[in-house]
Amino acid sequence: MAVLRGAWDYALRHQDRFWRAVATHAELSLLALAAAALLAIGTGILLSRHRRAAFVVVNAAAMGRTIPILASWPCCCLSWASGSGRPWSP
């Protein structure tokens, strides 16, 4: 409860910074939503014409949703391979 009270006090004391941060957050969220929608709709249209590819992609996505570690594994591997991160934390 103290954390919420502290956040509320901060928002009241620094309204200009708070509302700028809210606007930035809303902008980034809308941009991410638009990019995801474009990617998903475009992929859906392409896959609707190729039944075999659609079967593979839909099942891979379902497996990734079911087993979260499999969904995050490619990100970890890319981060590690690019040298920008490590596969483990120290």
FIBATI-148234 format. One record per residue: chain; x, y, z of N, C-alpha, C, CB in turn; residue number from 1; residue in one letter. Coordinates in Angstrom, 1 decimal. Atoms other than C-alpha are relative to their C-alpha. Glycine has a CB too. Example, Ala and Ser with C-alpha at 12.3 -4.5 7.8 and 13.67 -1.06 7.14 Angstrom:
! FIBATI-148234
cadena,n_xx,n_yy,n_zz,ca_xx,ca_yy,ca_zz,c_xx,c_yy,c_zz,cb_xx,cb_yy,cb_zz,num,residuo
A,0.9,-1.2,0.0,12.3,-4.5,7.8,0.9,1.2,0.0,-1.0,0.0,1.2,1,a
A,-0.9,-1.1,0.0,13.7,-1.1,7.1,-0.8,1.1,0.8,0.4,0.5,-1.4,2,s
//
This chain:
! FIBATI-148234
cadena,n_xx,n_yy,n_zz,ca_xx,ca_yy,ca_zz,c_xx,c_yy,c_zz,cb_xx,cb_yy,cb_zz,num,residuo
A,0.8,-1.2,0.0,0.0,0.0,0.0,0.9,1.3,0.0,-0.9,0.0,1.2,1,m
A,-0.9,-1.1,0.0,2.9,2.3,0.7,0.5,0.4,-1.4,1.2,-0.2,1.0,2,a
A,-0.5,-0.2,1.4,4.1,1.9,-2.9,-1.0,0.8,-0.8,0.4,-1.3,-0.7,3,v
A,1.0,-0.7,0.8,0.8,3.0,-4.3,-0.1,1.5,0.5,-1.4,-0.7,0.2,4,l
A,0.1,-1.4,-0.6,0.7,6.0,-1.9,1.2,0.8,-0.5,0.0,-0.1,1.6,5,r
A,-1.2,-0.8,0.5,4.2,7.0,-2.9,-0.1,0.3,-1.5,1.3,-0.9,0.2,6,g
A,0.2,-0.3,1.4,3.3,6.7,-6.6,-1.0,1.1,-0.2,-0.5,-1.2,-0.8,7,a
A,1.0,-1.0,0.1,0.2,8.8,-6.1,0.6,1.4,0.4,-1.2,-0.3,1.0,8,w
A,-0.7,-1.3,-0.4,2.2,11.5,-4.2,0.9,0.5,-1.0,0.8,-0.3,1.3,9,d
A,-0.9,-0.5,1.0,4.8,11.6,-6.9,-0.8,0.5,-1.2,0.8,-1.2,-0.5,10,y
A,0.8,-0.5,1.1,2.1,12.0,-9.6,-0.6,1.3,0.3,-1.1,-1.0,-0.3,11,a
A,0.6,-1.3,-0.3,0.5,14.8,-7.7,1.1,1.1,0.1,-0.7,-0.1,1.4,12,l
A,-1.0,-1.0,-0.1,3.8,16.6,-7.0,0.7,0.3,-1.3,1.1,-0.5,1.0,13,r
A,-0.6,-0.2,1.3,5.2,16.2,-10.5,-0.9,-0.3,-1.2,1.3,-1.0,-0.1,14,h
A,1.0,0.3,1.0,2.2,16.4,-12.7,0.5,0.2,-1.5,-1.2,0.9,0.2,15,q
A,-0.5,-0.2,1.4,4.0,17.7,-15.8,0.8,-1.2,-0.4,0.9,1.3,0.0,16,d
A,-0.8,1.2,0.4,6.5,14.8,-15.8,-0.9,-1.2,-0.1,1.1,-0.2,1.1,17,r
A,0.9,1.2,0.0,3.8,12.3,-15.0,-0.8,0.0,-1.2,-1.0,0.1,1.2,18,f
A,0.9,0.1,1.2,1.5,13.3,-17.9,0.9,-0.1,-1.2,-0.8,1.3,-0.1,19,w
A,-0.9,0.3,1.2,4.5,13.4,-20.3,0.3,-1.4,-0.1,1.3,0.9,0.1,20,r
A,-0.3,1.4,0.0,5.4,9.9,-19.2,-1.3,-0.8,-0.4,0.4,-0.4,1.4,21,a
A,1.2,0.7,0.4,1.7,8.8,-19.6,-0.1,0.1,-1.6,-1.2,0.6,0.7,22,v
A,0.1,-0.2,1.4,1.7,10.3,-23.1,1.0,-0.8,-0.8,0.2,1.5,-0.4,23,a
A,-1.1,0.8,0.6,5.0,8.6,-24.0,-0.4,-1.5,0.0,1.3,0.2,0.7,24,t
A,0.5,1.4,-0.2,3.6,5.3,-22.7,-1.1,-0.3,-1.0,-0.4,-0.3,1.4,25,h
A,1.1,0.3,0.9,0.4,5.6,-24.7,0.5,0.0,-1.4,-1.1,1.1,0.2,26,a
A,-0.5,0.0,1.4,2.3,6.5,-27.9,0.7,-1.3,-0.3,0.9,1.2,-0.2,27,e
A,-0.8,1.2,0.3,4.7,3.6,-27.6,-0.9,-1.2,0.0,1.0,-0.2,1.1,28,l
A,1.0,1.1,0.0,1.8,1.2,-26.8,-0.8,0.0,-1.3,-0.9,0.1,1.2,29,s
A,0.8,0.0,1.3,-0.2,2.3,-29.8,0.8,-0.3,-1.2,-0.6,1.4,-0.2,30,l
A,-0.9,0.4,1.1,2.8,2.0,-32.1,0.3,-1.5,0.0,1.3,0.8,0.1,31,l
A,-0.2,1.5,-0.1,3.5,-1.5,-30.8,-1.3,-0.7,-0.5,0.4,-0.4,1.4,32,a
A,1.3,0.6,0.4,-0.2,-2.4,-31.3,-0.2,0.1,-1.5,-1.1,0.6,0.8,33,l
A,0.1,-0.2,1.4,-0.2,-1.0,-34.8,0.9,-0.9,-0.8,0.2,1.4,-0.4,34,a
A,-1.0,0.9,0.7,3.0,-2.9,-35.8,-0.4,-1.4,0.2,1.4,0.2,0.7,35,a
A,0.4,1.4,-0.2,1.7,-6.1,-34.3,-1.2,-0.3,-0.8,-0.3,-0.3,1.5,36,a
A,1.2,0.2,0.8,-1.7,-5.7,-36.0,0.4,-0.2,-1.5,-1.0,1.1,0.2,37,a
A,-0.4,0.1,1.4,0.0,-5.1,-39.4,0.7,-1.3,-0.3,0.9,1.2,-0.4,38,l
A,-0.7,1.3,0.2,2.3,-8.1,-39.0,-1.0,-1.1,0.1,1.1,-0.1,1.1,39,l
A,0.9,1.1,-0.2,-0.5,-10.4,-37.8,-1.0,0.0,-1.2,-0.7,0.1,1.3,40,a
A,1.0,0.0,1.1,-3.0,-9.3,-40.5,0.7,-0.4,-1.3,-0.7,1.4,-0.1,41,i
A,-0.8,0.3,1.2,-0.4,-9.5,-43.3,0.3,-1.5,0.0,1.2,0.8,-0.1,42,g
A,-0.3,1.4,-0.1,0.7,-12.9,-42.1,-1.2,-0.9,-0.1,0.8,-0.3,1.3,43,t
A,1.2,0.7,0.1,-2.8,-14.1,-41.7,-0.5,-0.1,-1.5,-1.1,0.6,0.8,44,g
A,0.5,0.0,1.4,-3.7,-13.1,-45.3,0.9,-0.9,-0.8,0.1,1.4,-0.6,45,i
A,-0.9,0.9,0.8,-0.6,-14.9,-46.7,-0.2,-1.4,0.4,1.5,0.4,0.3,46,l
A,0.2,1.4,-0.4,-1.2,-18.0,-44.6,-1.4,-0.5,-0.4,0.2,-0.1,1.5,47,l
A,1.4,0.5,0.5,-4.9,-18.2,-45.7,0.1,-0.6,-1.4,-1.0,1.2,0.1,48,s
A,-0.2,0.6,1.4,-3.6,-19.0,-49.2,0.9,-1.2,-0.1,0.5,1.1,-0.9,49,r
A,-0.9,1.1,0.0,-1.1,-21.6,-48.1,-0.4,-0.9,1.2,1.5,0.5,0.0,50,h
A,0.5,0.8,-1.1,-2.8,-24.3,-46.0,1.1,-0.7,0.8,-1.0,-1.0,-0.6,51,r
A,-1.1,0.7,-0.7,0.3,-26.3,-45.2,0.8,0.9,0.9,0.9,-0.8,-1.0,52,r
A,-0.8,-1.0,-0.8,2.3,-23.3,-44.1,-0.8,0.5,1.2,0.5,1.2,-0.9,53,a
A,0.9,-0.5,-1.1,-0.7,-22.1,-42.0,0.0,-1.1,1.1,-1.4,0.2,-0.6,54,a
A,0.1,1.1,-1.0,-0.9,-25.5,-40.3,1.3,0.0,0.9,-0.1,-1.4,-0.7,55,f
A,-1.3,0.0,-0.7,2.8,-25.4,-39.4,0.1,1.3,0.9,1.2,0.0,-0.9,56,v
A,-0.1,-1.3,-0.8,2.7,-21.7,-38.2,-0.9,0.0,1.2,-0.2,1.2,-0.9,57,v
A,1.0,0.0,-1.1,-0.5,-22.1,-36.2,0.4,-0.9,1.1,-1.4,-0.3,-0.5,58,v
A,-0.4,1.0,-1.0,0.8,-25.2,-34.4,1.3,0.4,0.7,0.2,-1.3,-0.6,59,n
A,-1.2,-0.5,-0.7,4.2,-23.6,-33.7,-0.4,1.1,1.0,1.0,0.5,-1.1,60,a
A,0.4,-1.0,-0.9,2.5,-20.6,-32.2,-0.7,-0.5,1.2,-0.9,1.0,-0.8,61,a
A,0.7,0.6,-1.1,0.2,-22.7,-30.1,1.0,-0.7,0.9,-1.0,-1.1,-0.5,62,a
A,-1.0,0.7,-0.9,3.2,-24.7,-28.8,0.8,1.1,0.7,1.0,-0.8,-0.8,63,m
A,-0.7,-1.1,-0.6,5.0,-21.4,-28.1,-0.9,0.6,1.1,0.4,1.0,-1.0,64,g
A,0.9,-0.5,-1.1,1.9,-20.2,-26.1,-0.1,-0.9,1.1,-1.3,0.3,-0.6,65,r
A,0.2,1.0,-1.1,1.6,-23.4,-24.2,1.2,-0.2,0.8,-0.4,-1.3,-0.7,66,t
A,-1.2,0.2,-0.7,5.2,-23.7,-23.3,0.8,1.3,0.0,0.9,-1.3,-0.6,67,i
A,-0.6,-1.3,0.1,6.5,-20.2,-22.4,1.5,0.0,-0.2,-0.3,0.7,1.2,68,p
A,-1.5,0.0,0.2,10.2,-21.2,-22.3,0.3,-0.1,-1.5,0.6,-1.1,0.8,69,i
A,-0.3,0.2,1.5,10.0,-22.2,-26.0,-0.3,1.4,-0.7,-0.9,-1.1,-0.6,70,l
A,0.3,-1.3,0.6,8.5,-18.8,-26.8,1.1,1.0,0.2,-1.3,0.6,0.5,71,a
A,-1.0,-1.0,-0.3,11.3,-16.9,-25.1,1.4,-0.5,-0.5,0.1,0.3,1.5,72,s
A,-1.3,0.5,0.4,14.2,-19.2,-26.3,0.6,0.7,-1.2,-0.2,-1.5,-0.3,73,w
A,-0.6,-0.7,1.1,14.7,-17.5,-29.7,0.6,1.3,0.4,-1.0,0.1,-1.1,74,p
A,-0.5,-1.3,-0.5,15.1,-14.1,-28.0,1.3,-0.2,0.7,-1.1,0.7,0.8,75,c
A,-1.2,0.2,-0.8,17.6,-15.5,-25.6,1.2,-0.4,-0.9,-0.2,-1.1,1.0,76,c
A,-1.1,0.5,0.9,19.6,-17.2,-28.4,0.5,1.2,-0.8,-0.5,-1.1,-0.9,77,c
A,-0.4,-1.2,0.9,19.6,-14.0,-30.6,0.8,1.0,0.8,-1.2,0.7,-0.6,78,l
A,-0.7,-0.9,-0.8,20.7,-11.9,-27.7,1.4,-0.5,0.3,-0.8,0.3,1.4,79,s
A,-1.3,0.6,-0.3,23.5,-14.3,-26.8,0.9,0.0,-1.2,-0.2,-1.4,0.5,80,w
A,-0.8,0.0,1.2,24.6,-14.7,-30.4,0.5,1.3,-0.5,-0.8,-0.7,-1.1,81,a
A,-0.4,-1.3,0.5,24.7,-11.0,-31.1,1.0,0.6,0.9,-1.2,0.9,-0.1,82,s
A,-1.0,-0.6,-0.9,27.0,-10.4,-28.1,-0.6,1.1,0.9,1.1,0.5,-0.8,83,g
A,0.6,-1.1,-0.8,24.5,-8.0,-26.5,-0.5,-0.5,1.3,-1.1,0.6,-0.7,84,s
A,0.5,0.5,-1.2,23.6,-10.3,-23.7,0.7,-1.3,0.3,-1.5,-0.1,0.1,85,g
A,-0.5,1.3,-0.4,24.4,-13.5,-21.9,-1.1,-1.0,0.2,0.9,0.1,1.3,86,r
A,1.1,1.0,-0.1,22.4,-16.7,-21.8,-0.4,-0.2,1.5,0.3,-1.3,-0.6,87,p
A,0.3,0.2,-1.4,22.5,-16.6,-18.0,0.4,1.3,0.7,0.9,-1.1,0.6,88,w
A,-0.4,-1.2,-0.7,22.8,-13.9,-15.3,1.0,-0.4,1.0,-1.3,0.6,0.7,89,s
A,-1.1,0.3,-0.9,25.8,-13.6,-13.1,-0.4,-0.3,1.5,1.0,1.1,0.0,90,p
//
